[in-house]
Amino acid sequence: MRTTLTLDDDVVAKLNAEMKRSGKSFKETVNEFLRTGLQMRQEMAKTDRFKVEAKPLGVIPGLNYDCIGQLLEEAEGPFHK
């Protein structure tokens, strides 16, 4: 299929560098990278999303949980920065 496509300058520069490196034509290079990008998109859609599960940490008596700076100093010492 023939079509007209407007490419950004940075994309053209990267395609030209890849053409020079691989020795392939512009058409071959564009098709290869489009196939790769579309395949990656499909594979990413199939993977499960990463989920973070919160766990209770408990309360340590004597610590002020309202002051992050104090908690860091208690946990990591005065040179935590």
N, CA, C and O atoms as a GROMACS GRO file, in nm:
protein
  324
    1MET      N    1   0.084  -0.118   0.000
    1MET     CA    2   0.000   0.000   0.000
    1MET      C    3   0.089   0.124   0.000
    1MET      O    4   0.186   0.132   0.076
    2ARG      N    5   0.057   0.216  -0.081
    2ARG     CA    6   0.129   0.343  -0.086
    2ARG      C    7   0.051   0.445  -0.003
    2ARG      O    8  -0.072   0.452  -0.008
    3THR      N    9   0.127   0.525   0.073
    3THR     CA   10   0.064   0.630   0.152
    3THR      C   11   0.165   0.742   0.173
    3THR      O   12   0.285   0.723   0.157
    4THR      N   13   0.115   0.858   0.207
    4THR     CA   14   0.202   0.970   0.240
    4THR      C   15   0.206   0.983   0.392
    4THR      O   16   0.103   0.980   0.459
    5LEU      N   17   0.326   0.997   0.443
    5LEU     CA   18   0.345   1.002   0.587
    5LEU      C   19   0.439   1.117   0.619
    5LEU      O   20   0.546   1.129   0.558
    6THR      N   21   0.401   1.201   0.713
    6THR     CA   22   0.488   1.310   0.757
    6THR      C   23   0.560   1.267   0.883
    6THR      O   24   0.497   1.234   0.984
    7LEU      N   25   0.692   1.267   0.878
    7LEU     CA   26   0.774   1.223   0.991
    7LEU      C   27   0.842   1.342   1.055
    7LEU      O   28   0.880   1.437   0.987
    8ASP      N   29   0.856   1.338   1.186
    8ASP     CA   30   0.931   1.440   1.258
    8ASP      C   31   1.079   1.430   1.224
    8ASP      O   32   1.128   1.322   1.188
    9ASP      N   33   1.149   1.541   1.235
    9ASP     CA   34   1.291   1.546   1.198
    9ASP      C   35   1.375   1.445   1.277
    9ASP      O   36   1.465   1.382   1.221
   10ASP      N   37   1.347   1.431   1.407
   10ASP     CA   38   1.426   1.339   1.488
   10ASP      C   39   1.404   1.194   1.445
   10ASP      O   40   1.496   1.112   1.452
   11VAL      N   41   1.283   1.160   1.401
   11VAL     CA   42   1.253   1.025   1.355
   11VAL      C   43   1.328   0.998   1.224
   11VAL      O   44   1.385   0.891   1.206
   12VAL      N   45   1.327   1.095   1.134
   12VAL     CA   46   1.398   1.081   1.006
   12VAL      C   47   1.547   1.061   1.030
   12VAL      O   48   1.610   0.979   0.964
   13ALA      N   49   1.603   1.136   1.124
   13ALA     CA   50   1.746   1.123   1.155
   13ALA      C   51   1.777   0.982   1.205
   13ALA      O   52   1.878   0.923   1.166
   14LYS      N   53   1.691   0.930   1.292
   14LYS     CA   54   1.714   0.794   1.345
   14LYS      C   55   1.697   0.689   1.237
   14LYS      O   56   1.771   0.591   1.233
   15LEU      N   57   1.598   0.708   1.150
   15LEU     CA   58   1.580   0.614   1.039
   15LEU      C   59   1.699   0.618   0.944
   15LEU      O   60   1.746   0.513   0.898
   16ASN      N   61   1.749   0.737   0.914
   16ASN     CA   62   1.866   0.749   0.827
   16ASN      C   63   1.988   0.681   0.888
   16ASN      O   64   2.064   0.615   0.817
   17ALA      N   65   2.007   0.698   1.018
   17ALA     CA   66   2.120   0.633   1.084
   17ALA      C   67   2.105   0.481   1.079
   17ALA      O   68   2.203   0.410   1.057
   18GLU      N   69   1.984   0.432   1.098
   18GLU     CA   70   1.960   0.288   1.091
   18GLU      C   71   1.978   0.235   0.949
   18GLU      O   72   2.031   0.126   0.930
   19MET      N   73   1.935   0.312   0.851
   19MET     CA   74   1.955   0.272   0.711
   19MET      C   75   2.103   0.260   0.679
   19MET      O   76   2.146   0.165   0.613
   20LYS      N   77   2.181   0.356   0.727
   20LYS     CA   78   2.325   0.354   0.704
   20LYS      C   79   2.389   0.233   0.774
   20LYS      O   80   2.476   0.167   0.717
   21ARG      N   81   2.345   0.207   0.897
   21ARG     CA   82   2.400   0.095   0.974
   21ARG      C   83   2.366  -0.040   0.912
   21ARG      O   84   2.452  -0.127   0.902
   22SER      N   85   2.239  -0.056   0.871
   22SER     CA   86   2.193  -0.186   0.824
   22SER      C   87   2.208  -0.208   0.674
   22SER      O   88   2.209  -0.321   0.627
   23GLY      N   89   2.219  -0.099   0.600
   23GLY     CA   90   2.227  -0.112   0.454
   23GLY      C   91   2.093  -0.140   0.388
   23GLY      O   92   2.088  -0.172   0.270
   24LYS      N   93   1.985  -0.126   0.465
   24LYS     CA   94   1.850  -0.148   0.411
   24LYS      C   95   1.794  -0.019   0.355
   24LYS      O   96   1.842   0.091   0.386
   25SER      N   97   1.691  -0.033   0.272
   25SER     CA   98   1.625   0.084   0.214
   25SER      C   99   1.538   0.154   0.318
   25SER      O  100   1.511   0.100   0.425
   26PHE      N  101   1.494   0.274   0.283
   26PHE     CA  102   1.405   0.349   0.371
   26PHE      C  103   1.278   0.269   0.398
   26PHE      O  104   1.234   0.258   0.512
   27LYS      N  105   1.218   0.215   0.292
   27LYS     CA  106   1.094   0.138   0.304
   27LYS      C  107   1.114   0.017   0.396
   27LYS      O  108   1.031  -0.007   0.484
   28GLU      N  109   1.221  -0.057   0.378
   28GLU     CA  110   1.247  -0.175   0.462
   28GLU      C  111   1.267  -0.134   0.608
   28GLU      O  112   1.217  -0.201   0.699
   29THR      N  113   1.338  -0.027   0.629
   29THR     CA  114   1.367   0.019   0.765
   29THR      C  115   1.239   0.064   0.836
   29THR      O  116   1.215   0.027   0.951
   30VAL      N  117   1.157   0.145   0.768
   30VAL     CA  118   1.032   0.192   0.828
   30VAL      C  119   0.941   0.074   0.859
   30VAL      O  120   0.885   0.066   0.969
   31ASN      N  121   0.924  -0.019   0.765
   31ASN     CA  122   0.838  -0.135   0.788
   31ASN      C  123   0.888  -0.222   0.903
   31ASN      O  124   0.809  -0.270   0.984
   32GLU      N  125   1.020  -0.241   0.911
   32GLU     CA  126   1.076  -0.321   1.019
   32GLU      C  127   1.045  -0.260   1.156
   32GLU      O  128   1.004  -0.330   1.248
   33PHE      N  129   1.065  -0.129   1.167
   33PHE     CA  130   1.042  -0.064   1.296
   33PHE      C  131   0.894  -0.052   1.330
   33PHE      O  132   0.856  -0.058   1.447
   34LEU      N  133   0.811  -0.034   1.231
   34LEU     CA  134   0.667  -0.034   1.257
   34LEU      C  135   0.620  -0.171   1.304
   34LEU      O  136   0.542  -0.181   1.398
   35ARG      N  137   0.668  -0.277   1.240
   35ARG     CA  138   0.632  -0.413   1.284
   35ARG      C  139   0.678  -0.437   1.427
   35ARG      O  140   0.602  -0.489   1.510
   36THR      N  141   0.801  -0.398   1.457
   36THR     CA  142   0.855  -0.418   1.592
   36THR      C  143   0.773  -0.342   1.695
   36THR      O  144   0.736  -0.397   1.799
   37GLY      N  145   0.743  -0.215   1.668
   37GLY     CA  146   0.665  -0.134   1.761
   37GLY      C  147   0.525  -0.187   1.781
   37GLY      O  148   0.475  -0.190   1.893
   38LEU      N  149   0.460  -0.230   1.674
   38LEU     CA  150   0.325  -0.284   1.684
   38LEU      C  151   0.324  -0.417   1.759
   38LEU      O  152   0.232  -0.443   1.837
   39GLN      N  153   0.425  -0.500   1.736
   39GLN     CA  154   0.435  -0.628   1.806
   39GLN      C  155   0.456  -0.605   1.956
   39GLN      O  156   0.394  -0.672   2.039
   40MET      N  157   0.543  -0.510   1.990
   40MET     CA  158   0.567  -0.480   2.131
   40MET      C  159   0.439  -0.430   2.197
   40MET      O  160   0.411  -0.466   2.312
   41ARG      N  161   0.363  -0.348   2.128
   41ARG     CA  162   0.238  -0.295   2.181
   41ARG      C  163   0.141  -0.410   2.212
   41ARG      O  164   0.075  -0.410   2.316
   42GLN      N  165   0.133  -0.508   2.121
   42GLN     CA  166   0.044  -0.623   2.143
   42GLN      C  167   0.091  -0.706   2.262
   42GLN      O  168   0.010  -0.750   2.343
   43GLU      N  169   0.222  -0.728   2.272
   43GLU     CA  170   0.276  -0.807   2.383
   43GLU      C  171   0.254  -0.737   2.517
   43GLU      O  172   0.225  -0.803   2.617
   44MET      N  173   0.268  -0.606   2.519
   44MET     CA  174   0.246  -0.531   2.643
   44MET      C  175   0.100  -0.539   2.686
   44MET      O  176   0.071  -0.544   2.805
   45ALA      N  177   0.009  -0.540   2.591
   45ALA     CA  178  -0.133  -0.548   2.623
   45ALA      C  179  -0.169  -0.682   2.686
   45ALA      O  180  -0.266  -0.691   2.761
   46LYS      N  181  -0.092  -0.786   2.655
   46LYS     CA  182  -0.120  -0.920   2.706
   46LYS      C  183  -0.069  -0.941   2.849
   46LYS      O  184  -0.119  -1.028   2.920
   47THR      N  185   0.028  -0.862   2.892
   47THR     CA  186   0.088  -0.883   3.023
   47THR      C  187  -0.002  -0.826   3.133
   47THR      O  188  -0.073  -0.728   3.112
   48ASP      N  189   0.004  -0.887   3.248
   48ASP     CA  190  -0.072  -0.839   3.363
   48ASP      C  191  -0.009  -0.711   3.415
   48ASP      O  192   0.113  -0.693   3.411
   49ARG      N  193  -0.093  -0.624   3.464
   49ARG     CA  194  -0.043  -0.500   3.522
   49ARG      C  195   0.025  -0.530   3.654
   49ARG      O  196  -0.015  -0.620   3.727
   50PHE      N  197   0.128  -0.454   3.683
   50PHE     CA  198   0.199  -0.467   3.810
   50PHE      C  199   0.112  -0.408   3.919
   50PHE      O  200   0.062  -0.297   3.907
   51LYS      N  201   0.094  -0.484   4.025
   51LYS     CA  202   0.007  -0.439   4.134
   51LYS      C  203   0.087  -0.437   4.264
   51LYS      O  204   0.154  -0.535   4.298
   52VAL      N  205   0.078  -0.327   4.334
   52VAL     CA  206   0.144  -0.314   4.464
   52VAL      C  207   0.040  -0.340   4.571
   52VAL      O  208  -0.068  -0.279   4.572
   53GLU      N  209   0.073  -0.430   4.661
   53GLU     CA  210  -0.019  -0.460   4.770
   53GLU      C  211   0.038  -0.403   4.900
   53GLU      O  212   0.151  -0.434   4.938
   54ALA      N  213  -0.039  -0.321   4.965
   54ALA     CA  214   0.004  -0.261   5.091
   54ALA      C  215   0.000  -0.365   5.202
   54ALA      O  216  -0.090  -0.449   5.207
   55LYS      N  217   0.096  -0.358   5.290
   55LYS     CA  218   0.100  -0.447   5.406
   55LYS      C  219   0.114  -0.361   5.530
   55LYS      O  220   0.187  -0.262   5.529
   56PRO      N  221   0.046  -0.398   5.636
   56PRO     CA  222   0.057  -0.319   5.759
   56PRO      C  223   0.199  -0.329   5.816
   56PRO      O  224   0.256  -0.438   5.826
   57LEU      N  225   0.255  -0.217   5.853
   57LEU     CA  226   0.390  -0.214   5.907
   57LEU      C  227   0.391  -0.212   6.060
   57LEU      O  228   0.495  -0.231   6.124
   58GLY      N  229   0.276  -0.189   6.117
   58GLY     CA  230   0.270  -0.181   6.261
   58GLY      C  231   0.316  -0.046   6.311
   58GLY      O  232   0.373   0.033   6.235
   59VAL      N  233   0.292  -0.019   6.435
   59VAL     CA  234   0.328   0.108   6.495
   59VAL      C  235   0.438   0.082   6.598
   59VAL      O  236   0.424  -0.006   6.683
   60ILE      N  237   0.544   0.159   6.590
   60ILE     CA  238   0.653   0.147   6.686
   60ILE      C  239   0.634   0.256   6.790
   60ILE      O  240   0.633   0.374   6.755
   61PRO      N  241   0.620   0.220   6.915
   61PRO     CA  242   0.599   0.320   7.020
   61PRO      C  243   0.716   0.419   7.026
   61PRO      O  244   0.832   0.380   7.012
   62GLY      N  245   0.685   0.544   7.047
   62GLY     CA  246   0.788   0.646   7.065
   62GLY      C  247   0.825   0.720   6.937
   62GLY      O  248   0.897   0.820   6.943
   63LEU      N  249   0.776   0.673   6.820
   63LEU     CA  250   0.806   0.744   6.694
   63LEU      C  251   0.689   0.833   6.656
   63LEU      O  252   0.573   0.795   6.670
   64ASN      N  253   0.722   0.952   6.607
   64ASN     CA  254   0.620   1.045   6.561
   64ASN      C  255   0.602   1.025   6.411
   64ASN      O  256   0.688   1.063   6.332
   65TYR      N  257   0.490   0.965   6.370
   65TYR     CA  258   0.465   0.934   6.230
   65TYR      C  259   0.417   1.055   6.151
   65TYR      O  260   0.392   1.044   6.031
   66ASP      N  261   0.404   1.168   6.215
   66ASP     CA  262   0.362   1.289   6.147
   66ASP      C  263   0.482   1.367   6.091
   66ASP      O  264   0.463   1.459   6.011
   67CYS      N  265   0.602   1.331   6.131
   67CYS     CA  266   0.721   1.405   6.089
   67CYS      C  267   0.815   1.312   6.013
   67CYS      O  268   0.888   1.232   6.074
   68ILE      N  269   0.813   1.322   5.881
   68ILE     CA  270   0.895   1.235   5.797
   68ILE      C  271   1.044   1.251   5.826
   68ILE      O  272   1.118   1.153   5.830
   69GLY      N  273   1.088   1.374   5.845
   69GLY     CA  274   1.229   1.398   5.873
   69GLY      C  275   1.276   1.325   5.998
   69GLY      O  276   1.384   1.266   5.999
   70GLN      N  277   1.196   1.330   6.101
   70GLN     CA  278   1.231   1.262   6.226
   70GLN      C  279   1.233   1.111   6.206
   70GLN      O  280   1.322   1.043   6.258
   71LEU      N  281   1.137   1.058   6.132
   71LEU     CA  282   1.134   0.914   6.104
   71LEU      C  283   1.258   0.869   6.028
   71LEU      O  284   1.317   0.766   6.060
   72LEU      N  285   1.297   0.946   5.926
   72LEU     CA  286   1.416   0.911   5.850
   72LEU      C  287   1.541   0.915   5.938
   72LEU      O  288   1.628   0.828   5.927
   73GLU      N  289   1.548   1.015   6.023
   73GLU     CA  290   1.665   1.024   6.110
   73GLU      C  291   1.669   0.907   6.208
   73GLU      O  292   1.777   0.854   6.236
   74GLU      N  293   1.555   0.867   6.259
   74GLU     CA  294   1.548   0.752   6.351
   74GLU      C  295   1.588   0.623   6.278
   74GLU      O  296   1.662   0.540   6.333
   75ALA      N  297   1.540   0.606   6.155
   75ALA     CA  298   1.563   0.483   6.081
   75ALA      C  299   1.702   0.476   6.021
   75ALA      O  300   1.765   0.370   6.023
   76GLU      N  301   1.753   0.589   5.968
   76GLU     CA  302   1.877   0.585   5.891
   76GLU      C  303   1.990   0.665   5.954
   76GLU      O  304   2.102   0.664   5.902
   77GLY      N  305   1.964   0.733   6.061
   77GLY     CA  306   2.069   0.811   6.126
   77GLY      C  307   2.068   0.954   6.077
   77GLY      O  308   1.994   0.987   5.985
   78PRO      N  309   2.149   1.039   6.138
   78PRO     CA  310   2.147   1.182   6.108
   78PRO      C  311   2.200   1.217   5.969
   78PRO      O  312   2.180   1.329   5.923
   79PHE      N  313   2.269   1.125   5.900
   79PHE     CA  314   2.327   1.155   5.770
   79PHE      C  315   2.249   1.091   5.656
   79PHE      O  316   2.308   1.053   5.554
   80HIS      N  317   2.118   1.079   5.671
   80HIS     CA  318   2.033   1.012   5.571
   80HIS      C  319   2.017   1.092   5.443
   80HIS      O  320   1.972   1.036   5.343
   81LYS      N  321   2.051   1.217   5.442
   81LYS     CA  322   2.027   1.302   5.324
   81LYS      C  323   2.124   1.280   5.215
   81LYS      O  324   2.115   1.345   5.111
   0.00000   0.00000   0.00000
